[in-house]
Amino acid sequence: MLAFYDDYHLPAYTYDKTSCGLIDAYRYAGDEKALAVHSAATEAVMPHLPAKALSRREQYALPHKDEAYCWDETYTLPENLFLAYRLSGSSRYRELASRFIEDDLYFDPLSRGENVLPASTPTAM
């Protein structure tokens, strides 16, 4: 499992979705093994995560094999990491979540009504 993220362009995004599913499996399906699997998934992704949440500009400034490596979403990680901390009691998840909180990068500007999220075309609902 450790090789899964080798040369993979979206480690944070994929880990976040995996984390969400495992947390739901534990919370809603009562799967007692889900937290152990979550711990193993966390071990697998750790070498592939940056030191902090990165903006698009910061991602593009890094050397990459191609543009797809600039599309990862590290700023989404804290939510599920804090949930993992709450469910497991492991301070490891709290510390990792805190590492990816970037209030000044995303949340402070959004709270002021400034859209700093990557450009996308809004769709009608």
HELIX and SHEET records of a PDB file:
HELIX    1   1 PRO A   11  ALA A   29  1                                  19    
HELIX    2   2 ALA A   34  VAL A   45  1                                  12    
HELIX    3   3 MET A   46  HIS A   48  5                                   3    
HELIX    4   4 ARG A   56  ALA A   61  1                                   6    
HELIX    5   5 GLU A   67  CYS A   70  5                                   4    
HELIX    6   6 THR A   74  THR A   76  5                                   3    
HELIX    7   7 LEU A   77  SER A   88  1                                  12    
HELIX    8   8 SER A   91  ARG A   99  1                                   9    
HELIX    9   9 ASP A  103  PHE A  107  3                                   5    
HELIX   10  10 ASP A  108  SER A  111  1                                   4    
END                                                                             
